């Protein structure tokens, strides 16, 4: 049974640029959500707060992107 730690996950992400476009951030959040889902299923409820936090960040990013799209649409109408 292979085990990994949070520092393993952090090391994997450390090779990527900190300032990223929103699309790349969304892809990273999606990947993190998949990983934390596996952690929850494998190791149980102690990992659930991580899943919920990443899920909330993904929802907030989607909400922000939707609002920006609505703002752009309104400006295009003028």
Sine and cosine of phi, psi and omega as CSV:
sin_phi,cos_phi,sin_psi,cos_psi,sin_omega,cos_omega
0.00,0.00,0.89,-0.45,0.00,-1.00
-0.98,0.21,0.73,-0.68,0.05,-1.00
-0.89,-0.46,0.51,-0.86,0.07,-1.00
-0.62,-0.78,0.36,-0.93,-0.06,-1.00
-0.89,-0.45,0.15,-0.99,0.05,-1.00
-0.88,0.48,-0.56,0.83,0.02,-1.00
-0.93,0.38,-0.49,0.87,0.11,-0.99
-0.89,0.45,-0.70,0.72,0.02,-1.00
-0.90,0.43,-0.66,0.75,-0.01,-1.00
-0.91,0.42,-0.66,0.75,0.02,-1.00
-0.88,0.47,-0.64,0.77,0.02,-1.00
-0.88,0.48,-0.67,0.75,-0.02,-1.00
-0.98,0.19,-0.29,0.96,-0.07,-1.00
-0.93,0.37,-0.36,0.93,-0.01,-1.00
-0.98,0.19,-0.10,1.00,-0.04,-1.00
-0.98,-0.21,0.48,-0.88,-0.02,-1.00
-0.88,0.47,0.66,-0.75,-0.01,-1.00
-0.94,0.34,-0.73,0.69,0.00,-1.00
-0.99,0.12,0.97,-0.26,-0.08,-1.00
-0.83,-0.55,0.46,-0.89,0.10,-1.00
-0.91,0.42,0.35,-0.94,-0.04,-1.00
-0.85,0.52,-0.61,0.79,-0.01,-1.00
-0.89,0.45,-0.67,0.74,0.03,-1.00
-0.92,0.40,-0.62,0.78,0.03,-1.00
-0.89,0.46,-0.67,0.75,0.02,-1.00
-0.89,0.46,-0.68,0.73,0.02,-1.00
-0.89,0.46,-0.65,0.76,0.03,-1.00
-0.92,0.38,-0.63,0.77,0.05,-1.00
-0.91,0.42,-0.65,0.76,0.04,-1.00
-0.87,0.49,-0.71,0.71,0.02,-1.00
-0.90,0.44,-0.66,0.76,0.02,-1.00
-0.91,0.42,-0.61,0.79,0.03,-1.00
-0.90,0.43,-0.66,0.75,0.06,-1.00
-0.87,0.48,-0.70,0.71,0.00,-1.00
-0.90,0.44,-0.72,0.70,-0.02,-1.00
-0.93,0.36,-0.50,0.86,0.09,-1.00
-0.88,0.47,-0.67,0.74,0.05,-1.00
-0.90,0.44,-0.64,0.77,0.04,-1.00
-0.88,0.47,-0.69,0.72,0.00,-1.00
-0.88,0.47,-0.71,0.70,-0.03,-1.00
-0.93,0.36,-0.54,0.84,-0.05,-1.00
-0.99,0.10,-0.67,0.74,-0.12,-0.99
-0.93,-0.37,-0.12,0.99,0.13,-0.99
0.99,-0.11,-0.22,-0.98,-0.14,-0.99
-0.85,0.53,-0.46,0.89,0.01,-1.00
-0.84,0.55,-0.40,0.92,-0.01,-1.00
-1.00,-0.05,-0.08,1.00,-0.02,-1.00
-0.87,0.50,-0.64,0.77,0.03,-1.00
-0.86,0.51,-0.57,0.82,0.05,-1.00
-0.91,0.42,-0.69,0.72,0.03,-1.00
-0.86,0.51,-0.74,0.68,-0.03,-1.00
-0.90,0.44,-0.63,0.78,0.00,-1.00
-0.91,0.42,-0.73,0.69,-0.01,-1.00
-0.92,0.39,-0.63,0.78,0.05,-1.00
-0.88,0.48,-0.67,0.75,0.02,-1.00
-0.91,0.41,-0.64,0.77,0.03,-1.00
-0.90,0.43,-0.64,0.77,0.03,-1.00
-0.91,0.42,-0.67,0.74,0.04,-1.00
-0.90,0.45,-0.67,0.74,0.01,-1.00
-0.90,0.43,-0.65,0.76,0.03,-1.00
-0.90,0.43,-0.69,0.72,0.05,-1.00
-0.87,0.49,-0.68,0.73,0.01,-1.00
-0.88,0.47,-0.69,0.73,0.01,-1.00
-0.90,0.44,-0.71,0.70,0.01,-1.00
-0.89,0.45,-0.64,0.77,0.05,-1.00
-0.89,0.45,-0.67,0.74,0.01,-1.00
-0.90,0.43,-0.66,0.75,0.04,-1.00
-0.89,0.46,-0.65,0.76,0.03,-1.00
-0.90,0.44,-0.65,0.76,0.04,-1.00
-0.90,0.43,-0.64,0.77,0.02,-1.00
-0.90,0.44,-0.70,0.72,0.03,-1.00
-0.87,0.49,-0.66,0.75,-0.01,-1.00
-0.89,0.46,-0.65,0.76,0.01,-1.00
-0.90,0.44,-0.65,0.76,0.00,-1.00
-0.92,0.39,-0.62,0.79,0.01,-1.00
-0.91,0.41,-0.39,0.92,-0.01,-1.00
-0.95,0.30,-0.36,0.93,-0.04,-1.00
-0.99,0.15,0.00,0.00,0.00,0.00
